[in-house]
């Protein structure tokens, strides 16, 4: 697997974007793992291509589930 150290800068950009969107829109944004780190049937990785930024309420409502298109 690729080294986490190698991707630190790219990962940090997602967290910076979530922080900026929170300040701009006044609602909390979070970094989501598209494929959950501890899913029930599969697990993702903490790497840039498995991250997205979304409002907290949406992230929390989707829970620890894999993307719908994967089912």
PyMOL Python script that loads the backbone (N, CA, C, O; Angstrom):
from pymol import cmd

cmd.read_pdbstr("""\
ATOM      1  N   UNK A   1       0.838  -1.196   0.000  1.00  0.00           N
ATOM      2  CA  UNK A   1       0.000   0.000   0.000  1.00  0.00           C
ATOM      3  C   UNK A   1       0.874   1.248   0.000  1.00  0.00           C
ATOM      4  O   UNK A   1       1.974   1.229   0.552  1.00  0.00           O
ATOM      5  N   UNK A   2       0.402   2.328  -0.609  1.00  0.00           N
ATOM      6  CA  UNK A   2       1.186   3.568  -0.620  1.00  0.00           C
ATOM      7  C   UNK A   2       1.402   4.084   0.795  1.00  0.00           C
ATOM      8  O   UNK A   2       0.574   3.873   1.680  1.00  0.00           O
ATOM      9  N   UNK A   3       2.497   4.745   0.989  1.00  0.00           N
ATOM     10  CA  UNK A   3       2.831   5.294   2.299  1.00  0.00           C
ATOM     11  C   UNK A   3       1.926   6.472   2.651  1.00  0.00           C
ATOM     12  O   UNK A   3       1.707   7.360   1.828  1.00  0.00           O
ATOM     13  N   UNK A   4       1.406   6.475   3.872  1.00  0.00           N
ATOM     14  CA  UNK A   4       0.596   7.590   4.352  1.00  0.00           C
ATOM     15  C   UNK A   4       1.419   8.883   4.344  1.00  0.00           C
ATOM     16  O   UNK A   4       0.894   9.946   4.013  1.00  0.00           O
ATOM     17  N   UNK A   5       2.681   8.801   4.701  1.00  0.00           N
ATOM     18  CA  UNK A   5       3.558   9.976   4.739  1.00  0.00           C
ATOM     19  C   UNK A   5       3.624  10.668   3.375  1.00  0.00           C
ATOM     20  O   UNK A   5       3.686  11.895   3.293  1.00  0.00           O
ATOM     21  N   UNK A   6       3.611   9.892   2.344  1.00  0.00           N
ATOM     22  CA  UNK A   6       3.708  10.400   0.984  1.00  0.00           C
ATOM     23  C   UNK A   6       2.495  11.257   0.612  1.00  0.00           C
ATOM     24  O   UNK A   6       2.587  12.109  -0.272  1.00  0.00           O
ATOM     25  N   UNK A   7       1.369  11.035   1.276  1.00  0.00           N
ATOM     26  CA  UNK A   7       0.119  11.704   0.929  1.00  0.00           C
ATOM     27  C   UNK A   7      -0.346  12.731   1.958  1.00  0.00           C
ATOM     28  O   UNK A   7      -1.452  13.260   1.845  1.00  0.00           O
ATOM     29  N   UNK A   8       0.479  13.016   2.953  1.00  0.00           N
ATOM     30  CA  UNK A   8       0.079  13.935   4.028  1.00  0.00           C
ATOM     31  C   UNK A   8      -0.402  15.289   3.517  1.00  0.00           C
ATOM     32  O   UNK A   8      -1.423  15.798   3.980  1.00  0.00           O
ATOM     33  N   UNK A   9       0.312  15.867   2.582  1.00  0.00           N
ATOM     34  CA  UNK A   9      -0.051  17.193   2.057  1.00  0.00           C
ATOM     35  C   UNK A   9      -1.417  17.145   1.378  1.00  0.00           C
ATOM     36  O   UNK A   9      -2.261  18.010   1.615  1.00  0.00           O
ATOM     37  N   UNK A  10      -1.634  16.143   0.539  1.00  0.00           N
ATOM     38  CA  UNK A  10      -2.911  16.030  -0.163  1.00  0.00           C
ATOM     39  C   UNK A  10      -4.068  15.813   0.812  1.00  0.00           C
ATOM     40  O   UNK A  10      -5.140  16.396   0.646  1.00  0.00           O
ATOM     41  N   UNK A  11      -3.855  14.987   1.814  1.00  0.00           N
ATOM     42  CA  UNK A  11      -4.881  14.736   2.826  1.00  0.00           C
ATOM     43  C   UNK A  11      -5.179  16.023   3.594  1.00  0.00           C
ATOM     44  O   UNK A  11      -6.340  16.330   3.865  1.00  0.00           O
ATOM     45  N   UNK A  12      -4.149  16.764   3.940  1.00  0.00           N
ATOM     46  CA  UNK A  12      -4.323  18.024   4.673  1.00  0.00           C
ATOM     47  C   UNK A  12      -5.177  19.014   3.883  1.00  0.00           C
ATOM     48  O   UNK A  12      -5.895  19.818   4.478  1.00  0.00           O
ATOM     49  N   UNK A  13      -5.109  18.967   2.561  1.00  0.00           N
ATOM     50  CA  UNK A  13      -5.910  19.861   1.731  1.00  0.00           C
ATOM     51  C   UNK A  13      -7.409  19.609   1.914  1.00  0.00           C
ATOM     52  O   UNK A  13      -8.199  20.552   1.880  1.00  0.00           O
ATOM     53  N   UNK A  14      -7.798  18.377   2.104  1.00  0.00           N
ATOM     54  CA  UNK A  14      -9.212  18.066   2.353  1.00  0.00           C
ATOM     55  C   UNK A  14      -9.677  18.682   3.673  1.00  0.00           C
ATOM     56  O   UNK A  14     -10.773  19.236   3.751  1.00  0.00           O
ATOM     57  N   UNK A  15      -8.846  18.583   4.704  1.00  0.00           N
ATOM     58  CA  UNK A  15      -9.206  19.153   6.010  1.00  0.00           C
ATOM     59  C   UNK A  15      -9.229  20.682   5.949  1.00  0.00           C
ATOM     60  O   UNK A  15     -10.067  21.315   6.592  1.00  0.00           O
ATOM     61  N   UNK A  16      -8.320  21.272   5.185  1.00  0.00           N
ATOM     62  CA  UNK A  16      -8.320  22.730   5.003  1.00  0.00           C
ATOM     63  C   UNK A  16      -9.579  23.174   4.268  1.00  0.00           C
ATOM     64  O   UNK A  16     -10.160  24.208   4.598  1.00  0.00           O
ATOM     65  N   UNK A  17     -10.001  22.396   3.272  1.00  0.00           N
ATOM     66  CA  UNK A  17     -11.208  22.733   2.530  1.00  0.00           C
ATOM     67  C   UNK A  17     -12.440  22.642   3.444  1.00  0.00           C
ATOM     68  O   UNK A  17     -13.318  23.503   3.384  1.00  0.00           O
ATOM     69  N   UNK A  18     -12.507  21.623   4.273  1.00  0.00           N
ATOM     70  CA  UNK A  18     -13.635  21.479   5.202  1.00  0.00           C
ATOM     71  C   UNK A  18     -13.687  22.665   6.161  1.00  0.00           C
ATOM     72  O   UNK A  18     -14.764  23.184   6.452  1.00  0.00           O
ATOM     73  N   UNK A  19     -12.553  23.082   6.640  1.00  0.00           N
ATOM     74  CA  UNK A  19     -12.493  24.228   7.562  1.00  0.00           C
ATOM     75  C   UNK A  19     -12.937  25.512   6.861  1.00  0.00           C
ATOM     76  O   UNK A  19     -13.700  26.299   7.423  1.00  0.00           O
ATOM     77  N   UNK A  20     -12.460  25.720   5.636  1.00  0.00           N
ATOM     78  CA  UNK A  20     -12.821  26.925   4.878  1.00  0.00           C
ATOM     79  C   UNK A  20     -14.319  26.955   4.577  1.00  0.00           C
ATOM     80  O   UNK A  20     -14.957  27.996   4.730  1.00  0.00           O
ATOM     81  N   UNK A  21     -14.880  25.834   4.155  1.00  0.00           N
ATOM     82  CA  UNK A  21     -16.309  25.787   3.857  1.00  0.00           C
ATOM     83  C   UNK A  21     -17.146  26.028   5.111  1.00  0.00           C
ATOM     84  O   UNK A  21     -18.203  26.657   5.044  1.00  0.00           O
ATOM     85  N   UNK A  22     -16.676  25.532   6.246  1.00  0.00           N
ATOM     86  CA  UNK A  22     -17.364  25.780   7.518  1.00  0.00           C
ATOM     87  C   UNK A  22     -17.418  27.274   7.803  1.00  0.00           C
ATOM     88  O   UNK A  22     -18.456  27.795   8.212  1.00  0.00           O
ATOM     89  N   UNK A  23     -16.304  27.960   7.588  1.00  0.00           N
ATOM     90  CA  UNK A  23     -16.257  29.404   7.833  1.00  0.00           C
ATOM     91  C   UNK A  23     -17.110  30.176   6.832  1.00  0.00           C
ATOM     92  O   UNK A  23     -17.784  31.136   7.205  1.00  0.00           O
ATOM     93  N   UNK A  24     -17.088  29.774   5.584  1.00  0.00           N
ATOM     94  CA  UNK A  24     -17.838  30.472   4.539  1.00  0.00           C
ATOM     95  C   UNK A  24     -19.343  30.309   4.709  1.00  0.00           C
ATOM     96  O   UNK A  24     -20.085  31.288   4.635  1.00  0.00           O
ATOM     97  N   UNK A  25     -19.795  29.091   4.933  1.00  0.00           N
ATOM     98  CA  UNK A  25     -21.234  28.815   4.946  1.00  0.00           C
ATOM     99  C   UNK A  25     -21.856  28.771   6.338  1.00  0.00           C
ATOM    100  O   UNK A  25     -23.080  28.769   6.466  1.00  0.00           O
ATOM    101  N   UNK A  26     -21.036  28.736   7.373  1.00  0.00           N
ATOM    102  CA  UNK A  26     -21.567  28.749   8.732  1.00  0.00           C
ATOM    103  C   UNK A  26     -22.190  27.441   9.185  1.00  0.00           C
ATOM    104  O   UNK A  26     -22.872  27.401  10.210  1.00  0.00           O
ATOM    105  N   UNK A  27     -21.964  26.370   8.433  1.00  0.00           N
ATOM    106  CA  UNK A  27     -22.368  25.039   8.884  1.00  0.00           C
ATOM    107  C   UNK A  27     -21.127  24.158   8.862  1.00  0.00           C
ATOM    108  O   UNK A  27     -20.220  24.371   8.057  1.00  0.00           O
ATOM    109  N   UNK A  28     -21.090  23.182   9.737  1.00  0.00           N
ATOM    110  CA  UNK A  28     -19.901  22.352   9.896  1.00  0.00           C
ATOM    111  C   UNK A  28     -19.727  21.392   8.715  1.00  0.00           C
ATOM    112  O   UNK A  28     -20.643  20.649   8.363  1.00  0.00           O
ATOM    113  N   UNK A  29     -18.541  21.420   8.114  1.00  0.00           N
ATOM    114  CA  UNK A  29     -18.156  20.479   7.071  1.00  0.00           C
ATOM    115  C   UNK A  29     -17.131  19.517   7.639  1.00  0.00           C
ATOM    116  O   UNK A  29     -16.352  19.879   8.521  1.00  0.00           O
ATOM    117  N   UNK A  30     -17.131  18.297   7.137  1.00  0.00           N
ATOM    118  CA  UNK A  30     -16.201  17.266   7.590  1.00  0.00           C
ATOM    119  C   UNK A  30     -15.573  16.557   6.399  1.00  0.00           C
ATOM    120  O   UNK A  30     -16.071  16.619   5.275  1.00  0.00           O
ATOM    121  N   UNK A  31     -14.474  15.889   6.679  1.00  0.00           N
ATOM    122  CA  UNK A  31     -13.844  15.024   5.688  1.00  0.00           C
ATOM    123  C   UNK A  31     -14.456  13.637   5.871  1.00  0.00           C
ATOM    124  O   UNK A  31     -14.447  13.077   6.967  1.00  0.00           O
ATOM    125  N   UNK A  32     -14.979  13.103   4.789  1.00  0.00           N
ATOM    126  CA  UNK A  32     -15.624  11.796   4.796  1.00  0.00           C
ATOM    127  C   UNK A  32     -14.721  10.771   4.123  1.00  0.00           C
ATOM    128  O   UNK A  32     -14.024  11.086   3.158  1.00  0.00           O
ATOM    129  N   UNK A  33     -14.737   9.558   4.630  1.00  0.00           N
ATOM    130  CA  UNK A  33     -14.091   8.430   3.952  1.00  0.00           C
ATOM    131  C   UNK A  33     -15.158   7.784   3.070  1.00  0.00           C
ATOM    132  O   UNK A  33     -16.140   7.244   3.579  1.00  0.00           O
ATOM    133  N   UNK A  34     -14.975   7.837   1.776  1.00  0.00           N
ATOM    134  CA  UNK A  34     -15.943   7.296   0.832  1.00  0.00           C
ATOM    135  C   UNK A  34     -16.181   5.817   1.135  1.00  0.00           C
ATOM    136  O   UNK A  34     -17.321   5.376   1.278  1.00  0.00           O
ATOM    137  N   UNK A  35     -15.107   5.075   1.230  1.00  0.00           N
ATOM    138  CA  UNK A  35     -15.162   3.689   1.705  1.00  0.00           C
ATOM    139  C   UNK A  35     -14.775   3.742   3.175  1.00  0.00           C
ATOM    140  O   UNK A  35     -13.625   4.053   3.486  1.00  0.00           O
ATOM    141  N   UNK A  36     -15.688   3.452   4.081  1.00  0.00           N
ATOM    142  CA  UNK A  36     -15.425   3.588   5.516  1.00  0.00           C
ATOM    143  C   UNK A  36     -14.171   2.840   5.960  1.00  0.00           C
ATOM    144  O   UNK A  36     -13.830   1.787   5.421  1.00  0.00           O
ATOM    145  N   UNK A  37     -13.498   3.408   6.952  1.00  0.00           N
ATOM    146  CA  UNK A  37     -12.294   2.774   7.476  1.00  0.00           C
ATOM    147  C   UNK A  37     -12.615   1.440   8.143  1.00  0.00           C
ATOM    148  O   UNK A  37     -11.812   0.508   8.095  1.00  0.00           O
ATOM    149  N   UNK A  38     -13.769   1.353   8.754  1.00  0.00           N
ATOM    150  CA  UNK A  38     -14.180   0.119   9.444  1.00  0.00           C
ATOM    151  C   UNK A  38     -15.573  -0.287   9.002  1.00  0.00           C
ATOM    152  O   UNK A  38     -16.495  -0.343   9.816  1.00  0.00           O
ATOM    153  N   UNK A  39     -15.728  -0.564   7.747  1.00  0.00           N
ATOM    154  CA  UNK A  39     -17.026  -0.974   7.225  1.00  0.00           C
ATOM    155  C   UNK A  39     -17.383  -2.388   7.644  1.00  0.00           C
ATOM    156  O   UNK A  39     -16.525  -3.138   8.109  1.00  0.00           O
ATOM    157  N   UNK A  40     -18.632  -2.749   7.483  1.00  0.00           N
ATOM    158  CA  UNK A  40     -19.068  -4.084   7.882  1.00  0.00           C
ATOM    159  C   UNK A  40     -18.630  -5.150   6.878  1.00  0.00           C
ATOM    160  O   UNK A  40     -18.277  -6.263   7.268  1.00  0.00           O
ATOM    161  N   UNK A  41     -18.652  -4.811   5.587  1.00  0.00           N
ATOM    162  CA  UNK A  41     -18.281  -5.815   4.591  1.00  0.00           C
ATOM    163  C   UNK A  41     -16.976  -5.484   3.863  1.00  0.00           C
ATOM    164  O   UNK A  41     -16.391  -6.344   3.205  1.00  0.00           O
ATOM    165  N   UNK A  42     -16.530  -4.248   3.986  1.00  0.00           N
ATOM    166  CA  UNK A  42     -15.290  -3.828   3.324  1.00  0.00           C
ATOM    167  C   UNK A  42     -14.727  -2.631   4.078  1.00  0.00           C
ATOM    168  O   UNK A  42     -15.459  -1.955   4.801  1.00  0.00           O
ATOM    169  N   UNK A  43     -13.454  -2.368   3.919  1.00  0.00           N
ATOM    170  CA  UNK A  43     -12.831  -1.228   4.591  1.00  0.00           C
ATOM    171  C   UNK A  43     -11.985  -0.436   3.608  1.00  0.00           C
ATOM    172  O   UNK A  43     -11.342  -0.992   2.719  1.00  0.00           O
ATOM    173  N   UNK A  44     -12.005   0.893   3.795  1.00  0.00           N
ATOM    174  CA  UNK A  44     -11.223   1.775   2.948  1.00  0.00           C
ATOM    175  C   UNK A  44      -9.930   2.184   3.636  1.00  0.00           C
ATOM    176  O   UNK A  44      -9.601   1.699   4.718  1.00  0.00           O
ATOM    177  N   UNK A  45      -9.215   3.074   2.995  1.00  0.00           N
ATOM    178  CA  UNK A  45      -7.942   3.555   3.517  1.00  0.00           C
ATOM    179  C   UNK A  45      -8.003   5.066   3.719  1.00  0.00           C
ATOM    180  O   UNK A  45      -8.830   5.747   3.114  1.00  0.00           O
ATOM    181  N   UNK A  46      -7.130   5.578   4.565  1.00  0.00           N
ATOM    182  CA  UNK A  46      -7.031   7.024   4.803  1.00  0.00           C
ATOM    183  C   UNK A  46      -6.051   7.598   3.779  1.00  0.00           C
ATOM    184  O   UNK A  46      -4.920   7.959   4.105  1.00  0.00           O
ATOM    185  N   UNK A  47      -6.525   7.671   2.525  1.00  0.00           N
ATOM    186  CA  UNK A  47      -5.718   8.168   1.417  1.00  0.00           C
ATOM    187  C   UNK A  47      -6.559   9.146   0.607  1.00  0.00           C
ATOM    188  O   UNK A  47      -7.786   9.064   0.636  1.00  0.00           O
ATOM    189  N   UNK A  48      -5.923  10.080  -0.122  1.00  0.00           N
ATOM    190  CA  UNK A  48      -6.656  11.145  -0.808  1.00  0.00           C
ATOM    191  C   UNK A  48      -7.799  10.663  -1.699  1.00  0.00           C
ATOM    192  O   UNK A  48      -8.856  11.293  -1.721  1.00  0.00           O
ATOM    193  N   UNK A  49      -7.619   9.577  -2.424  1.00  0.00           N
ATOM    194  CA  UNK A  49      -8.659   9.131  -3.348  1.00  0.00           C
ATOM    195  C   UNK A  49      -9.841   8.462  -2.638  1.00  0.00           C
ATOM    196  O   UNK A  49     -10.798   8.046  -3.291  1.00  0.00           O
ATOM    197  N   UNK A  50      -9.781   8.357  -1.316  1.00  0.00           N
ATOM    198  CA  UNK A  50     -10.907   7.821  -0.551  1.00  0.00           C
ATOM    199  C   UNK A  50     -11.551   8.901   0.320  1.00  0.00           C
ATOM    200  O   UNK A  50     -12.311   8.584   1.236  1.00  0.00           O
ATOM    201  N   UNK A  51     -11.256  10.167   0.044  1.00  0.00           N
ATOM    202  CA  UNK A  51     -11.774  11.261   0.862  1.00  0.00           C
ATOM    203  C   UNK A  51     -12.678  12.176   0.050  1.00  0.00           C
ATOM    204  O   UNK A  51     -12.506  12.335  -1.159  1.00  0.00           O
ATOM    205  N   UNK A  52     -13.640  12.769   0.735  1.00  0.00           N
ATOM    206  CA  UNK A  52     -14.462  13.823   0.156  1.00  0.00           C
ATOM    207  C   UNK A  52     -14.863  14.760   1.291  1.00  0.00           C
ATOM    208  O   UNK A  52     -14.781  14.397   2.464  1.00  0.00           O
ATOM    209  N   UNK A  53     -15.291  15.955   0.936  1.00  0.00           N
ATOM    210  CA  UNK A  53     -15.720  16.948   1.929  1.00  0.00           C
ATOM    211  C   UNK A  53     -17.227  17.114   1.785  1.00  0.00           C
ATOM    212  O   UNK A  53     -17.744  17.273   0.679  1.00  0.00           O
ATOM    213  N   UNK A  54     -17.919  17.075   2.912  1.00  0.00           N
ATOM    214  CA  UNK A  54     -19.371  17.226   2.891  1.00  0.00           C
ATOM    215  C   UNK A  54     -19.855  17.813   4.207  1.00  0.00           C
ATOM    216  O   UNK A  54     -19.141  17.776   5.209  1.00  0.00           O
ATOM    217  N   UNK A  55     -21.074  18.357   4.206  1.00  0.00           N
ATOM    218  CA  UNK A  55     -21.621  18.874   5.453  1.00  0.00           C
ATOM    219  C   UNK A  55     -21.708  17.768   6.514  1.00  0.00           C
ATOM    220  O   UNK A  55     -21.986  16.610   6.202  1.00  0.00           O
ATOM    221  N   UNK A  56     -21.464  18.150   7.764  1.00  0.00           N
ATOM    222  CA  UNK A  56     -21.473  17.187   8.859  1.00  0.00           C
ATOM    223  C   UNK A  56     -22.786  16.405   8.919  1.00  0.00           C
ATOM    224  O   UNK A  56     -22.772  15.186   9.085  1.00  0.00           O
ATOM    225  N   UNK A  57     -23.921  17.100   8.784  1.00  0.00           N
ATOM    226  CA  UNK A  57     -25.208  16.416   8.904  1.00  0.00           C
ATOM    227  C   UNK A  57     -25.357  15.316   7.860  1.00  0.00           C
ATOM    228  O   UNK A  57     -25.951  14.275   8.143  1.00  0.00           O
ATOM    229  N   UNK A  58     -24.827  15.528   6.662  1.00  0.00           N
ATOM    230  CA  UNK A  58     -24.914  14.510   5.628  1.00  0.00           C
ATOM    231  C   UNK A  58     -23.959  13.360   5.926  1.00  0.00           C
ATOM    232  O   UNK A  58     -24.327  12.193   5.797  1.00  0.00           O
ATOM    233  N   UNK A  59     -22.745  13.687   6.320  1.00  0.00           N
ATOM    234  CA  UNK A  59     -21.756  12.666   6.640  1.00  0.00           C
ATOM    235  C   UNK A  59     -22.257  11.764   7.769  1.00  0.00           C
ATOM    236  O   UNK A  59     -22.142  10.541   7.690  1.00  0.00           O
ATOM    237  N   UNK A  60     -22.808  12.368   8.811  1.00  0.00           N
ATOM    238  CA  UNK A  60     -23.285  11.580   9.950  1.00  0.00           C
ATOM    239  C   UNK A  60     -24.509  10.747   9.580  1.00  0.00           C
ATOM    240  O   UNK A  60     -24.710   9.669  10.140  1.00  0.00           O
ATOM    241  N   UNK A  61     -25.321  11.226   8.654  1.00  0.00           N
ATOM    242  CA  UNK A  61     -26.529  10.483   8.291  1.00  0.00           C
ATOM    243  C   UNK A  61     -26.225   9.250   7.438  1.00  0.00           C
ATOM    244  O   UNK A  61     -26.990   8.285   7.447  1.00  0.00           O
ATOM    245  N   UNK A  62     -25.111   9.279   6.701  1.00  0.00           N
ATOM    246  CA  UNK A  62     -24.783   8.123   5.861  1.00  0.00           C
ATOM    247  C   UNK A  62     -24.142   7.004   6.664  1.00  0.00           C
ATOM    248  O   UNK A  62     -24.076   5.865   6.202  1.00  0.00           O
ATOM    249  N   UNK A  63     -23.675   7.318   7.851  1.00  0.00           N
ATOM    250  CA  UNK A  63     -23.123   6.289   8.728  1.00  0.00           C
ATOM    251  C   UNK A  63     -21.872   5.656   8.185  1.00  0.00           C
ATOM    252  O   UNK A  63     -21.123   6.273   7.427  1.00  0.00           O
ATOM    253  N   UNK A  64     -21.651   4.429   8.573  1.00  0.00           N
ATOM    254  CA  UNK A  64     -20.437   3.689   8.253  1.00  0.00           C
ATOM    255  C   UNK A  64     -20.698   2.699   7.113  1.00  0.00           C
ATOM    256  O   UNK A  64     -20.386   1.512   7.209  1.00  0.00           O
ATOM    257  N   UNK A  65     -21.288   3.235   6.018  1.00  0.00           N
ATOM    258  CA  UNK A  65     -21.693   2.384   4.896  1.00  0.00           C
ATOM    259  C   UNK A  65     -20.837   2.662   3.665  1.00  0.00           C
ATOM    260  O   UNK A  65     -20.354   3.774   3.451  1.00  0.00           O
ATOM    261  N   UNK A  66     -20.671   1.628   2.876  1.00  0.00           N
ATOM    262  CA  UNK A  66     -19.978   1.775   1.596  1.00  0.00           C
ATOM    263  C   UNK A  66     -20.875   2.565   0.654  1.00  0.00           C
ATOM    264  O   UNK A  66     -22.081   2.651   0.883  1.00  0.00           O
ATOM    265  N   UNK A  67     -20.307   3.145  -0.402  1.00  0.00           N
ATOM    266  CA  UNK A  67     -21.116   3.908  -1.368  1.00  0.00           C
ATOM    267  C   UNK A  67     -22.256   3.054  -1.923  1.00  0.00           C
ATOM    268  O   UNK A  67     -22.114   1.842  -2.089  1.00  0.00           O
ATOM    269  N   UNK A  68     -23.388   3.705  -2.207  1.00  0.00           N
ATOM    270  CA  UNK A  68     -24.575   3.007  -2.710  1.00  0.00           C
ATOM    271  C   UNK A  68     -24.300   2.242  -3.998  1.00  0.00           C
ATOM    272  O   UNK A  68     -24.829   1.150  -4.210  1.00  0.00           O
ATOM    273  N   UNK A  69     -23.466   2.828  -4.856  1.00  0.00           N
ATOM    274  CA  UNK A  69     -23.229   2.187  -6.139  1.00  0.00           C
ATOM    275  C   UNK A  69     -22.461   0.872  -6.007  1.00  0.00           C
ATOM    276  O   UNK A  69     -22.384   0.100  -6.962  1.00  0.00           O
ATOM    277  N   UNK A  70     -21.900   0.618  -4.841  1.00  0.00           N
ATOM    278  CA  UNK A  70     -21.127  -0.606  -4.635  1.00  0.00           C
ATOM    279  C   UNK A  70     -22.006  -1.770  -4.198  1.00  0.00           C
ATOM    280  O   UNK A  70     -21.561  -2.917  -4.215  1.00  0.00           O
ATOM    281  N   UNK A  71     -23.239  -1.495  -3.811  1.00  0.00           N
ATOM    282  CA  UNK A  71     -24.112  -2.570  -3.304  1.00  0.00           C
ATOM    283  C   UNK A  71     -24.825  -3.287  -4.411  1.00  0.00           C
ATOM    284  O   UNK A  71     -25.593  -4.213  -4.152  1.00  0.00           O
TER     285      UNK A  71
END
""", "prot")
cmd.dss("prot")
cmd.show_as("cartoon", "prot")
cmd.util.cbc("prot")
cmd.orient("prot")
